[in-house]
Amino acid sequence: MDVATHHARLIHLLGVARSLRDLIDIEDPDRYSEALDVIVKLQDNIESSLKRLLAFRESWNNQEILTNRVEHWIIMAEKELATLHDPSGSSMRQFWVSILSIYV
């Protein structure tokens, strides 16, 4: 009787295994590998684009820093020019000394 019970269970498990195999059976495995290749290419494109964006951001930030420095220099130069035109009398030598002191 135990043998008959085990035999029935084995036949049932074999049927379940066949059903699972039929569910899992892939009709066209190449189709899935093609989709995987497309996903990998998209992932590479995204990584490349992200690297380019990060490099652009760094370049943009450097450009802003340099622009701010030039704007600061222009403001300082305009102030010095204004003192030159001031009749209270600042000399041209003082103007160039102050401009050079900004960058030295």
HURAQUI-V650325 format. One record per pair of residues at least 12 apart in sequence whose C-alpha atoms are under 6 Angstrom apart, sorted by the first residue. I is the first residue (numbers start at 1). J is the second residue. D is the distance in Angstrom with one decimal. If there is no record, write none. Layout:
# HURAQUI-V650325
[[I;J;D] [I;J;D]]
This chain:
# HURAQUI-V650325
[[80;95;5.9]]
